[in-house]
């Protein structure tokens, strides 16, 4: 799976912005979801499903 770092400016609240820039990982959806187009994600004891729809959009369900 290929990923890269993308610079993103971070805001701490309305109208404020930090002077620094953070990097956020960016991953290709096909590389993440695989041939079946579906991925299960566990977060805080809950399982979520990320999948590609028939209209080629991403949907995250619990």
C-alpha positions in Angstrom: 0.0 0.0 0.0 1.4 3.3 -1.0 0.9 6.4 1.1 2.3 9.9 1.1 2.4 12.9 3.4 0.2 15.9 2.4 0.8 19.2 4.2 -2.4 20.6 5.8 -2.7 23.7 7.8 -4.3 23.2 11.2 -6.8 25.5 12.9 -7.4 25.5 16.6 -10.7 27.3 16.5 -12.8 29.7 14.5 -10.6 32.4 12.9 -7.3 31.0 14.3 -4.6 29.2 12.5 -1.3 27.8 13.7 1.8 29.1 11.9 3.0 25.5 11.5 1.9 22.9 8.9 1.2 19.3 9.8 1.4 16.3 7.5 -1.6 14.1 7.0 -1.2 10.6 5.4 -2.9 10.2 2.1 -3.7 6.7 0.8 -5.1 5.6 -2.5 -8.6 4.2 -1.9 -8.1 1.2 -4.2 -4.9 0.3 -2.3 -6.8 0.6 1.0 -10.0 -1.2 0.0 -8.5 -3.9 -2.2 -10.2 -5.8 -5.1 -13.4 -6.3 -3.2 -13.8 -2.6 -2.5 -14.5 -3.0 1.2 -12.6 -2.5 4.5 -13.5 -3.0 8.1 -12.2 -0.5 10.6 -12.2 -1.1 14.4 -12.4 2.1 16.4 -12.9 2.2 20.2 -14.4 -1.3 20.2 -16.9 -0.6 17.3 -16.5 -2.0 13.8 -17.1 0.3 10.8 -17.3 -0.7 7.2 -15.8 1.5 4.4 -16.8 0.5 0.9 -17.1 1.8 -2.6 -20.7 2.1 -3.9 -22.1 1.3 -7.3 -21.8 5.0 -8.1 -18.1 4.9 -7.3 -18.4 6.8 -4.0 -17.1 6.0 -0.6 -19.5 5.2 2.2 -18.7 4.6 5.9 -21.3 2.6 7.9 -21.4 1.4 11.5 
